[in-house]
Amino acid sequence: MIQIKDFSKQSGFSIRMLRYLEEIKLLVPSRAENNYRTYTSQQIEIALQIKELQGLGFQLKEILDLNQSKDSSHKDILINVLQRETEVAEIKSETIPRLRHLLEMLEGCNGNLYTCLEEQAPSSMKMRTLAGDDKFRRTAYSIPVLRTIYEDHIAIETDIDLISTDLMKFGEFIEKNENELQVFSILRESSFSFGVNISDDFVEGFKTAWKKFLPDIDMTEMTEFDNQDIGQLMGQHDIVICTYFKYRDGNEGWIIVPYTPIYAMAGHR
């Protein structure tokens, strides 16, 4: 049996992140007589698979769905992820070839997605870039629904002046960030937002604005997450919407939100 400290080193997940994965029942340890968490060597492989799927664009909720569904449902879950990745191909291209390869493998066997992950050879695959860096960091305002949300709703409900709103990779964001971030759970599907100088009034206004489009959205602050933990909550290739703003009193702040909730909301409009 492996204690949580050693499991953290072997899996690459921080202790706080492992506790969170336990909370959402994605990676649940056993409890020793002293109530300490203990893991098995097999769970190291599970942790590495979670990381790999995150890197391909799967959200934690989707990985949980994989584990709780029949093998026959894996294809549908994979197709949904591939569709979402394709929709944002202009700014997020690394994962699409591998997702298509996995789908071909899944269609040609009677196994499940985890079997395909073990059998594929990513290093032999050609990863084609669909868009250059000059197109990647385009303004999020070119997406009409974002302009509506941020200009007509969030700016009003949160009583702020918007400075800029851009799309970027989560990995790029977390690598360059030097601030201590506030972390918020924003959807039951284990989606998160991060920010600096986020006031209670901003939280309430943000929820009010978003609920007009996503009724299930919430914004509950999560404590005890440091920047290392935050880097593991999402996949490095996930696209985030980074918004800089100024309060009426002159103080500035910013918040990032995953692109996936925008995609989900836009798909139902």
N, C-alpha and C positions, 0 to 999 in steps of 0.2 A: 504493500500500500504506500502511496505517496502523499506526503503532507502538502498543504496548500502552498507553502513557501517554495518547496522544491518543484511542485507542479507548475507554479508560475514561471520559474526559470526555464523549465523544459518546454512549456507550451508557448511562451512568449506573451501570454496574457498577464496583465497586472493582477494583483490580489483583489483590488477593488472591482476590476472587470470580471474576474471569476465569480465574485459574490453576486454581481449583477446578472451574469449568465445563469447562476443558480436561482435568482429571484424570478426570472422569466421561464425557468424550467427547461433551459436549453442545454445546460451542462451541470448535472446535479451530482455532487459527491456523496459518499457515504459518511456516516458519523461514527467515530470511534466511541469507546466507553466514556472517554472524557469529553465527548461532544465535539472534538476537533474534526475538521473536514479532512477526509482522505479520498484520494483518487486512485484509479487503476492505470496501468500502462496503456490499456486500450483507449482510455479517455484522452490521452495525449494525441492519439490519431484523430479522435473526434474534434479536439480543439484545433488541430491543424486544418481539418476539413472546413470548420467554421471560418477560419481565416481565409482559406482559399475561395470559398463561396462568397464571402464579403468582397474580396477582391474582384470577383466576377460581376458584382452588382446586386447580389442577393441582399435583401434586408433581413435583419435578425428574425422578424416575424415570419418571413418566407422560409427561412431555414427551419424554424420551429414547425411550420406547416409540413415541410418535407418529412420531418421526423414523426409527425403525428398522422400522416396520411398513408394510404396504401401505395405500393410501388406503381400501380397503374395511374396514380394521380401525379406522379413526378413529371411526366411529360407536359401536362397542362401548366404546372407551376413554372417549368423551364421555359415554355413558350411565352408565358406572360412576362418573364424577366427579359427574354430576348426581344420581345416587342417593345418593351420600355427602353432597352438599350438602343434599339434601332431608331426609335423616335428622337433620341438625343444624339444621334451619330455624329452630327456636326461638331459637337464639343466633347464627345466621349466615345472614343473609337477602339481602345485597346481590348475591350472585353468581347466585342461582337464575334470575331472569328472563333474564339474558343467556345462561346456559347453555342454557335452553330455546329461546331464539331461535336460538342457534347450531345446536342439534340440528334445528330446523325447516329451517334453511337447508341443512344437510348432507343431510337427507333429500330435499330438492328439487333437488339438483344432483349432478353427477358428479365434483365436485372434491374437495378435502380440507379439513381444518379450517383450515389457514392461509389458503386462499382465502376462506373465510367470514369470518375475522377481518378481512381487508382490505376486504371488501365491506360489512360491517355498519356501522351508524351508531349507536354507543352513546348519543350525546347525544339522539337522538330517542326513546329507549326510556324507558318509565315504570318507575322502580325502586320497587317496593312494599316497604315494611318489614313484615315478618311478625311482628315482636315489638319492643316498646319497650325502652328502656334498662333499665327496672326489672326486666324478665325476663331481660335479657341476662346480667347478672353474677349468675347464680344459683349456689348451691354445687354443686360437682361431686359431692358426696356424694349428690345426688338420683339419680345414675346408679349403680344397684346394683353393677355390676361394678367401678366405681372404689372404692367402699367396701371391697369384698372385697380388691382389690389393695393399696390403701394401708394399710388397718387390719390385715388378717390376714397380709400378706406383706411388703410393703416395710418397714413399721415394725419388724417382727420381724427380718428379715434384715439390715437396715442399723443396727439397734440405736439407733433414734431415737424421740423423742416428736413426734408430729405436732401442729402448731399450727393450720394451716388449709389447705384445698385448694379452689381456685376456678378457674372457667373465665373466660378473657378473650381478647380479640383480640390476635394477635401484634403488630399495629401499635400498639395502645394500650400494650402492655407495653414495646416497644422505645422508644417515644417518652418514657415516663416514667422508664425505667431510667437510673440515674446510676452504676451499678457497672461495674467491669471484669469481664466475664463469662468463665467457662470454657465452652468449646464441645465438645460430644461428638457423634460420629456414632453413631446408635443402631440403624439398620437399613440393610441393603444397598440399600433403596429410597431412599437419600439423605434420610433423616429425621434430625432433629437434636434434641438437648436442650441447654439452657443452664442454668448455675447459678452460685451464689456459695458459697464455702466447701464445696466438694465434695471430700471426702477420698478417698484410695485405698480405705479400708475401705468407705466408702459406695458407691463404684463397684462393688466386688465384690458387696456385698449387694444392690444395685439390680439387677445382672445376674441374680443367683440368683433373686430374686423374680419378675422379669419372664419369665424363661425357662420358668416353669411355665405361662405363657399364650402367650408368643411365643418359640418355640424359636430363631428366627433373630436375636433381639435381641442387640446387643453394646453396649458403651459405651466407645468409643475416643476419647481426648481429641485434639482438633484444635488445633494451635498457630497462632500468627501471625494470628488473626482478631481485629480490633478491632470496636468496636460498629457502625461503619459497615458492615463486611463482614457482621456478623450480621444487620443489617437487610435484607440482600439474599438471605439463604439461603432465606427463606420468603416467602409472600405476605402482604401486610399484613392481609388478612381471615382468615387462618388462625386457628383456635381452638387455644389452648394450655391445658394444665392446669398451674396454678402452685401448687406445694406449699411451704409454709414449715414448717420443722422445727427441733428442738433436739437436739443431741447430748447424750449422758449427762453429758459434762463441762460442759455449760452453754452451749457455743458454738452460735450459730444459723446456719442456712444456708437456702437455698431452691433449688428446681430447677423448670424448666418443661419439659414434654413435649408435642409436638404431639398434637392430638386424633385425628388420622387412625389412628395405630397402635391406639388404643383402639377405634376404630370397626372396624378390620379384625379385631381380636381378638374383639370382642363378636359379630361376624357369624358366627363359627365356633364359638360356644359352644352 
